[in-house]
Amino acid sequence: MSRERFLLIALLLVYLAVGSLFAVLTPDWQTPDEPAHYNYVRQIVERRRCCPQIEPGDWDQAYLDEIKAARFAPDRLAALETIQYEDHQPPLYYQFASLVYGLTHGSLIAMRLFSVLLGAGVVWCAWAVAKAVLPDRAGVALGTAAFVAFLPQHMMMLASVNNDPLNELLIGLVLVITVRFLLGQTDANYQLGQVLLVITLLMLVVLLTVHLIPASVGAVFLALVAAAVLTPMLRETGDWQIWLLGLLVGAIFTTKATGYFMAALVPLAIVLRYRLPVNGPRIIRRAYLRTLGRRLIYFLVPALLLGGFWWLRNIAIYGFPDFLGLGAHDLVVVGQPRTAEAIAQMGFGLYFSQAVRTTYHSFWGQFGWMALPLQGWMYTLLTVLPLAAVAGLVIDRFVIERPEQTPEQIRRSRAVWLVLWLMIGLTALMYIYYNITFLQLQGRYLFTALIPIGLLMALGIDAWRRWLLAKWAWAQWLPLIVFGVLALFDVYLILRVIRPNLLP
């Protein structure tokens, strides 16, 4: 076993240990929206239905304020089951979690540990993306994984009952396959595809056996998988990768709306991979456009078929055009803070300043239901990391000599970085768009782009190594060392900060 593989396994084991601490020691219900996510799962198991629907009464602002103020004291939880304002969410995560709920008789800790397990896949995806982009810089790949694993707020969210871990895992898998697809790493994608096929079929059999998903949905998914496996054109041309991306994006469509932007990045990647021959003969350009259109169809067919079941169900229940159920959600959550009200009260200047500060703080760590920020000196120390990373990226760009690359390598690298930067940009735009209506200044909403953010952080730290410490062999692991220290910080936080201050 190579040293890099050994360190990756060690990192994953440390993540699982620290994540388990968070899952066990975080006081009950003291992560955002956890009761509502838990009650979604409870309804699936108790009512034996694929998914509930959001209705008036699922949101009670006064009761939420009361139990949050009491730190979810047991004597205030008589009406906890009425908190159901996440019932508009797509069902895939909750269907999987319902298996854990049923086996453990509704154990909150067991369901949290299930989320931790999904989070291990997110950490692996972070490593795999960085490894594909920079195959000769193991320290950067491991540093990226360590940042994603041990960012304190991210650790808390991955150790709670919510649909973010599965959403991030699916986004990460799409990103891994897309990056490898752009770089021509087909064999690596083939190996990953085999693993995903086995896991998916096993989970599908279980879900169908206990009737947690409609048989029609399972049949369509099996047909889509069979098409990828049996169709010669898909197998021989490598276009099965596009079909696989369509299946994964379809799974995102049935997991969480915050991952929908991947549906725009994958077609862009297809276009970037297969460039239009602008100066070629017209007949060649026409053939290219036909082939490109066929490849886009390979992506759209599985994605839209899987998403279509959920969207048509929502339209049938909530009416057109509310195919996501968000309109019904907005009508139910009466009393949720609105951005317009905050600006009217404090003015735009003060609001903007507070928005930036709160977003930044809650990105690193603001626990409970945003009621427990870190101490000021902690944020100051943590700020050293992004400042050092940004300075390192400047050094990497203007000081360190770049290795020679062929024109094709440069083209492929630019395509990958365009996708990564767009991923960050689209996530930021979605965050801004959501906060135009609702006052939800929570940095955790940026975690859908955490893998490219982590890669930039690791690259920035590694630049200092390449500039000042290149002659020392141990220094290649500098990004892993720097971000690995966050694991110790996480342990300190859960033992000395989070649990003591959030217990009722």
BELFENCOR-V758512 format. One record per residue. N is the residue number from 1. RES is the residue in one letter. PHI is phi in radians with two decimals (* if undefined). PSI is psi in whole degrees, 0 to 359 (NA if undefined). OMEGA is omega in degrees with one decimal (NA if undefined). Layout:
n=[N;N]
res=[RES;RES]
phi=[PHI;PHI]
psi=[PSI;PSI]
omega=[OMEGA;OMEGA]
This chain:
n=[1;2;3;4;5;6;7;8;9;10;11;12;13;14;15;16;17;18;19;20;21;22;23;24;25;26;27;28;29;30;31;32;33;34;35;36;37;38;39;40;41;42;43;44;45;46;47;48;49;50;51;52;53;54;55;56;57;58;59;60;61;62;63;64;65;66;67;68;69;70;71;72;73;74;75;76;77;78;79;80;81;82;83;84;85;86;87;88;89;90;91;92;93;94;95;96;97;98;99;100;101;102;103;104;105;106;107;108;109;110;111;112;113;114;115;116;117;118;119;120;121;122;123;124;125;126;127;128;129;130;131;132;133;134;135;136;137;138;139;140;141;142;143;144;145;146;147;148;149;150;151;152;153;154;155;156;157;158;159;160;161;162;163;164;165;166;167;168;169;170;171;172;173;174;175;176;177;178;179;180;181;182;183;184;185;186;187;188;189;190;191;192;193;194;195;196;197;198;199;200;201;202;203;204;205;206;207;208;209;210;211;212;213;214;215;216;217;218;219;220;221;222;223;224;225;226;227;228;229;230;231;232;233;234;235;236;237;238;239;240;241;242;243;244;245;246;247;248;249;250;251;252;253;254;255;256;257;258;259;260;261;262;263;264;265;266;267;268;269;270;271;272;273;274;275;276;277;278;279;280;281;282;283;284;285;286;287;288;289;290;291;292;293;294;295;296;297;298;299;300;301;302;303;304;305;306;307;308;309;310;311;312;313;314;315;316;317;318;319;320;321;322;323;324;325;326;327;328;329;330;331;332;333;334;335;336;337;338;339;340;341;342;343;344;345;346;347;348;349;350;351;352;353;354;355;356;357;358;359;360;361;362;363;364;365;366;367;368;369;370;371;372;373;374;375;376;377;378;379;380;381;382;383;384;385;386;387;388;389;390;391;392;393;394;395;396;397;398;399;400;401;402;403;404;405;406;407;408;409;410;411;412;413;414;415;416;417;418;419;420;421;422;423;424;425;426;427;428;429;430;431;432;433;434;435;436;437;438;439;440;441;442;443;444;445;446;447;448;449;450;451;452;453;454;455;456;457;458;459;460;461;462;463;464;465;466;467;468;469;470;471;472;473;474;475;476;477;478;479;480;481;482;483;484;485;486;487;488;489;490;491;492;493;494;495;496;497;498;499;500;501;502;503;504]
res=[M;S;R;E;R;F;L;L;I;A;L;L;L;V;Y;L;A;V;G;S;L;F;A;V;L;T;P;D;W;Q;T;P;D;E;P;A;H;Y;N;Y;V;R;Q;I;V;E;R;R;R;C;C;P;Q;I;E;P;G;D;W;D;Q;A;Y;L;D;E;I;K;A;A;R;F;A;P;D;R;L;A;A;L;E;T;I;Q;Y;E;D;H;Q;P;P;L;Y;Y;Q;F;A;S;L;V;Y;G;L;T;H;G;S;L;I;A;M;R;L;F;S;V;L;L;G;A;G;V;V;W;C;A;W;A;V;A;K;A;V;L;P;D;R;A;G;V;A;L;G;T;A;A;F;V;A;F;L;P;Q;H;M;M;M;L;A;S;V;N;N;D;P;L;N;E;L;L;I;G;L;V;L;V;I;T;V;R;F;L;L;G;Q;T;D;A;N;Y;Q;L;G;Q;V;L;L;V;I;T;L;L;M;L;V;V;L;L;T;V;H;L;I;P;A;S;V;G;A;V;F;L;A;L;V;A;A;A;V;L;T;P;M;L;R;E;T;G;D;W;Q;I;W;L;L;G;L;L;V;G;A;I;F;T;T;K;A;T;G;Y;F;M;A;A;L;V;P;L;A;I;V;L;R;Y;R;L;P;V;N;G;P;R;I;I;R;R;A;Y;L;R;T;L;G;R;R;L;I;Y;F;L;V;P;A;L;L;L;G;G;F;W;W;L;R;N;I;A;I;Y;G;F;P;D;F;L;G;L;G;A;H;D;L;V;V;V;G;Q;P;R;T;A;E;A;I;A;Q;M;G;F;G;L;Y;F;S;Q;A;V;R;T;T;Y;H;S;F;W;G;Q;F;G;W;M;A;L;P;L;Q;G;W;M;Y;T;L;L;T;V;L;P;L;A;A;V;A;G;L;V;I;D;R;F;V;I;E;R;P;E;Q;T;P;E;Q;I;R;R;S;R;A;V;W;L;V;L;W;L;M;I;G;L;T;A;L;M;Y;I;Y;Y;N;I;T;F;L;Q;L;Q;G;R;Y;L;F;T;A;L;I;P;I;G;L;L;M;A;L;G;I;D;A;W;R;R;W;L;L;A;K;W;A;W;A;Q;W;L;P;L;I;V;F;G;V;L;A;L;F;D;V;Y;L;I;L;R;V;I;R;P;N;L;L;P]
phi=[*;-1.22;-1.08;-1.10;-1.11;-1.05;-1.17;-1.12;-1.08;-1.08;-1.08;-1.14;-1.17;-1.11;-1.01;-1.09;-1.17;-1.19;-1.07;-1.14;-1.03;-1.09;-1.10;-1.45;-1.66;-1.12;-0.97;-0.93;1.22;-1.65;-2.31;-0.95;1.18;-1.03;-1.03;-1.19;-1.15;-1.09;-1.20;-1.05;-1.10;-1.01;-1.14;-1.05;-1.24;-1.32;-1.70;0.95;-2.10;-1.03;-2.90;-1.42;-2.31;-1.35;-2.49;-0.98;1.75;-1.30;-2.22;-2.31;-1.04;-1.10;-1.18;-1.06;-1.05;-1.15;-1.30;-1.17;-1.11;-1.53;0.95;1.00;-1.05;-0.96;-1.31;-1.83;-1.81;-1.06;-1.84;-1.04;-1.17;-1.42;-1.40;-2.41;-1.35;-1.68;-1.17;-1.47;-1.22;-1.04;-1.66;-1.07;-1.02;-1.18;-1.14;-1.11;-1.11;-1.14;-1.12;-1.15;-0.99;-1.16;-1.24;-1.94;1.01;1.41;-1.13;-1.12;-1.13;-1.07;-1.20;-1.13;-1.13;-1.06;-1.11;-1.03;-1.10;-1.06;-1.08;-1.05;-1.14;-1.09;-1.08;-1.07;-1.05;-1.06;-1.10;-1.13;-1.11;-1.11;-1.13;-1.18;-1.26;-2.29;-1.14;-1.71;-2.19;-1.07;-1.09;-1.19;-1.09;-1.23;-1.13;-1.05;-1.11;-1.16;-1.09;-1.13;-1.27;-1.98;-1.00;-0.95;-1.13;-1.14;-1.02;-1.11;-1.20;-1.32;-1.96;-2.34;-1.49;-2.90;-1.52;-1.11;-1.00;-1.18;-1.04;-1.17;-1.12;-1.14;-1.06;-1.09;-1.13;-1.05;-1.16;-1.01;-1.14;-1.14;-1.10;-1.11;-1.06;-1.17;-1.59;1.35;-1.61;-1.19;-1.08;-1.11;-1.16;-1.13;-1.09;-1.11;-1.06;-1.11;-1.08;-1.10;-1.10;-1.12;-1.07;-1.11;-1.14;-1.10;-1.13;-1.13;-1.06;-1.11;-1.11;-1.23;-1.13;-1.66;1.07;-1.61;-2.32;-1.08;-1.06;-1.12;-1.13;-1.06;-1.13;-1.12;-1.09;-1.06;-1.11;-1.15;-1.12;-1.07;-1.06;-1.19;-1.37;-1.73;-1.33;-1.02;-1.07;-1.14;-1.22;-1.38;-1.60;1.47;-1.26;-1.05;-1.11;-1.19;-1.07;-1.08;-1.09;-1.11;-1.10;-1.19;-1.16;-1.05;-1.14;-1.08;-0.99;-1.79;-2.07;-2.89;-1.19;-1.19;-1.72;-1.12;-1.10;-1.11;-1.18;-1.59;-1.29;-1.15;-1.01;-1.05;-1.10;-1.10;-1.13;-1.17;-1.20;-1.98;-1.26;-1.29;-1.30;-1.04;-1.66;-1.40;-1.06;-1.05;-1.15;-1.24;-1.14;-1.14;-1.10;-1.09;-1.12;-1.13;-1.15;-1.11;-1.08;-1.11;-1.17;-1.14;-1.14;-1.00;-1.38;-1.26;-1.05;-1.16;-1.11;-1.29;-1.14;-1.21;-1.19;-1.09;-1.02;-1.21;-1.16;-1.15;-1.06;-1.14;-1.09;-1.11;-1.56;-1.73;1.61;-1.36;-1.80;-1.38;-1.32;-1.78;1.33;-1.26;-1.11;-1.11;-1.07;-1.10;-1.26;-1.44;-1.45;-1.19;1.76;-1.16;-0.96;-1.98;-1.13;-1.05;-1.15;-1.12;-1.16;-1.10;-1.37;-1.98;1.49;-1.17;-1.06;-1.17;-1.05;-1.09;-1.06;-1.17;-1.10;-1.11;-1.13;-1.16;-1.06;-1.13;-1.08;-1.33;-1.17;-1.44;3.00;-2.57;-1.65;1.13;-1.68;1.21;-1.58;-2.20;-1.29;-1.26;-1.24;-0.99;-1.15;-1.18;-1.09;-1.10;-1.14;-1.14;-1.13;-1.04;-1.12;-1.15;-1.12;-1.13;-1.17;-1.10;-1.06;-1.12;-1.13;-1.13;-1.07;-1.08;-1.37;-2.03;-1.96;-1.37;-1.25;-1.53;-1.19;-1.20;-2.35;-1.32;-0.96;-1.18;-1.11;-1.12;-1.09;-1.18;-1.10;-1.11;-1.10;-1.10;-1.21;-1.09;-1.09;-1.13;-1.18;-1.14;-1.07;-1.13;-1.11;-1.17;-1.10;-1.11;-1.13;-1.12;-1.10;-1.12;-1.06;-1.11;-1.40;-1.15;-1.72;-1.77;-1.48;-2.25;-1.48;-2.16;-1.08;-1.10;-1.21;-1.58;-1.23;-1.13;-1.94;-1.19;-1.14;-1.13;-1.11;-1.10;-1.11;-1.12;-1.06;-1.16;-1.08;-1.10;-1.15;-1.16;-1.08;-1.08;-1.09;-1.15;-1.46;-1.96;-2.17;-1.08;-1.40;-1.72;-1.12;-1.10;-1.19;-1.07;-1.67;-0.98;-1.04;-1.13;-1.11;-1.08;-1.44;-1.13;-1.05;-1.05;-1.10;-1.13;-1.10;-1.06;-1.08;-1.05;-1.11;-1.21;-1.46;-1.92;-2.06;-1.19;-1.13;-1.08;-1.60;-1.97;-1.15;-1.19]
psi=[133;160;322;316;318;315;325;315;317;318;316;322;319;317;313;322;312;319;322;323;314;317;321;321;340;126;149;133;9;42;150;128;10;318;321;320;318;318;332;312;317;319;322;314;315;326;353;45;155;316;146;184;148;139;161;138;347;347;125;95;318;316;321;314;322;311;330;319;327;8;38;44;138;327;355;6;20;327;21;325;346;351;101;30;2;11;351;351;150;157;352;312;316;328;316;314;332;333;317;317;313;319;332;11;41;24;121;319;318;319;325;318;327;318;320;319;317;321;329;324;324;316;317;317;321;316;315;321;310;322;322;320;319;77;339;7;80;325;325;317;315;325;320;314;321;320;314;323;320;5;120;312;323;319;316;318;327;350;30;168;104;167;3;317;315;320;313;325;315;319;316;318;318;318;318;308;321;315;314;322;315;328;0;22;66;321;319;320;325;316;316;319;322;315;314;323;315;312;316;316;321;314;322;319;317;313;322;324;319;10;40;349;150;143;328;320;315;320;317;317;315;320;320;319;315;322;319;323;324;338;118;319;318;319;316;330;350;2;354;334;322;318;318;319;323;319;317;319;324;322;322;319;331;17;306;141;337;350;2;337;340;337;341;328;325;311;323;318;322;316;319;324;320;89;147;124;87;321;6;172;154;323;326;320;322;318;321;315;323;316;319;318;320;319;323;325;322;326;316;325;304;323;312;328;315;316;329;325;315;317;318;323;316;318;321;327;311;348;157;139;26;65;348;351;8;327;316;321;315;327;332;321;57;130;349;135;138;146;320;321;319;318;321;326;319;351;154;322;310;321;314;316;315;323;314;314;314;319;315;313;315;345;318;317;112;101;178;218;54;13;348;83;163;165;155;320;332;315;324;315;318;330;337;326;305;327;316;322;316;316;320;322;324;316;317;324;322;346;312;135;134;144;155;139;150;159;323;320;320;317;315;320;318;322;317;313;331;316;316;317;322;326;316;315;317;323;317;319;320;322;315;316;316;323;356;325;301;144;90;68;73;118;342;339;350;358;346;342;22;329;308;327;316;323;318;319;313;321;318;316;320;333;322;320;313;331;317;336;22;333;348;123;323;335;345;340;14;314;321;318;313;310;339;331;333;335;318;321;320;316;317;317;315;327;323;343;300;304;312;326;349;354;144;NA]
omega=[179.0;178.9;-179.9;179.3;178.0;-179.4;177.6;178.1;178.7;179.1;-179.8;178.5;176.7;177.1;-179.0;179.5;-178.9;177.4;177.4;175.5;179.0;-178.1;-175.6;-170.0;175.9;-178.8;-177.0;172.8;-175.8;165.1;-171.7;171.7;-175.4;178.6;-178.3;176.9;179.2;-178.4;173.5;179.8;-179.9;-179.9;177.6;-176.5;-173.9;-177.0;179.9;179.2;178.2;-175.6;178.1;174.0;-178.2;-174.6;173.4;-176.6;178.9;-179.3;178.0;-174.8;-178.0;-179.7;177.1;178.5;-178.4;-175.7;174.7;178.3;179.2;-178.7;176.6;175.5;-174.9;-177.3;178.4;-169.3;-178.1;-177.6;-176.4;-177.4;179.4;179.2;-171.3;-172.9;172.8;-174.9;177.4;-173.5;173.1;-163.2;-165.0;179.6;-174.9;176.3;176.1;-178.4;-179.6;175.4;178.0;179.0;-177.8;-178.4;-174.5;179.4;173.4;-178.9;178.4;-179.3;179.0;179.5;174.4;179.6;174.1;176.8;177.5;179.0;175.3;179.5;176.2;175.3;176.5;179.3;177.8;179.4;178.5;177.2;-175.4;178.1;-179.6;179.2;178.3;-178.1;-176.4;-173.3;-177.1;-178.1;-175.8;-179.3;178.5;179.8;179.8;176.6;176.0;179.4;-179.5;178.3;180.0;-176.2;-166.0;170.3;-167.5;-178.7;178.5;177.5;-179.9;-178.1;178.2;179.8;179.6;179.3;175.1;-175.4;179.4;-178.4;178.6;178.2;179.6;178.2;179.1;175.8;179.5;178.9;176.2;-179.4;178.2;-176.7;179.7;-179.9;178.0;177.7;179.3;-177.7;178.3;-178.1;-173.4;-177.7;178.6;177.2;179.7;178.1;178.1;179.9;178.0;179.3;-179.3;-179.7;-178.9;-178.8;-177.2;-178.8;177.7;180.0;-179.5;178.1;-179.9;-178.3;178.0;-178.0;-178.9;172.1;178.2;171.4;179.1;179.8;-179.9;178.1;178.4;-179.6;178.8;179.6;178.1;178.8;178.6;176.7;179.9;178.8;-180.0;-176.2;-169.9;-175.4;-176.5;-176.7;179.0;-177.7;-170.6;-177.0;-174.9;-179.4;174.1;176.9;178.5;177.3;178.1;176.7;176.7;177.4;-178.1;177.1;174.0;175.6;175.6;178.5;-179.1;179.8;-179.3;-175.8;-179.0;176.2;-174.2;-178.0;177.4;178.0;175.6;-176.0;-178.4;175.5;175.8;179.0;178.2;179.1;179.9;-179.6;-177.4;-175.2;176.0;176.9;-171.4;-174.2;-178.8;177.2;-177.0;-177.7;178.1;178.9;177.4;177.7;178.1;-178.6;177.2;-180.0;178.7;177.9;178.8;-179.5;176.2;176.3;177.0;178.1;-171.4;-175.2;179.9;-178.7;-176.3;177.6;-179.2;177.4;-175.5;177.9;-178.0;-177.6;179.2;176.2;-179.4;178.9;178.5;-176.5;-172.0;-179.8;178.5;7.8;-173.4;-175.4;176.6;-177.3;-177.9;176.7;177.2;177.7;-178.1;178.6;-176.2;-171.2;177.8;-179.3;176.9;-176.0;-178.9;-178.0;-178.7;178.8;179.4;179.6;179.2;-177.4;-171.1;-176.1;-173.6;-177.7;179.5;177.6;-177.1;178.7;179.9;-179.3;-179.9;-177.3;-178.0;178.2;-178.7;-179.2;-175.9;171.9;-179.2;-179.3;171.9;-157.6;-171.4;176.1;-178.5;-175.9;-174.2;174.3;173.7;174.0;-174.8;-178.4;177.4;177.2;179.1;178.7;-179.7;179.5;177.0;-176.8;178.8;177.5;178.1;-179.8;179.2;177.5;178.2;177.4;175.7;177.7;179.8;-176.6;-169.1;-174.6;-174.7;-180.0;-178.2;177.7;178.0;177.3;175.1;177.1;179.4;177.2;178.7;-179.0;-178.9;178.7;178.7;178.5;179.5;-177.2;173.8;178.3;-178.0;179.4;177.1;177.4;176.9;-177.9;-179.9;176.4;178.7;179.4;177.6;178.5;178.8;-178.7;-179.3;-177.9;172.4;-179.2;-175.3;178.6;-177.3;-175.9;-177.7;-177.0;179.6;177.7;176.5;-174.5;175.2;176.3;-173.8;-179.3;176.2;176.0;177.8;177.4;177.2;177.7;-179.1;177.2;179.9;178.1;-178.5;178.8;176.6;177.7;-178.4;-177.3;-171.4;-171.1;-172.6;-175.2;179.2;-175.6;-177.1;-173.4;178.4;-179.5;-175.3;178.8;177.9;-180.0;-176.5;-176.2;175.1;177.6;178.5;177.5;176.7;177.6;178.0;179.7;177.1;-177.5;-176.7;-177.2;-170.9;-175.3;-170.1;-176.6;-178.6;-173.5;-179.3;174.9;178.1;NA]
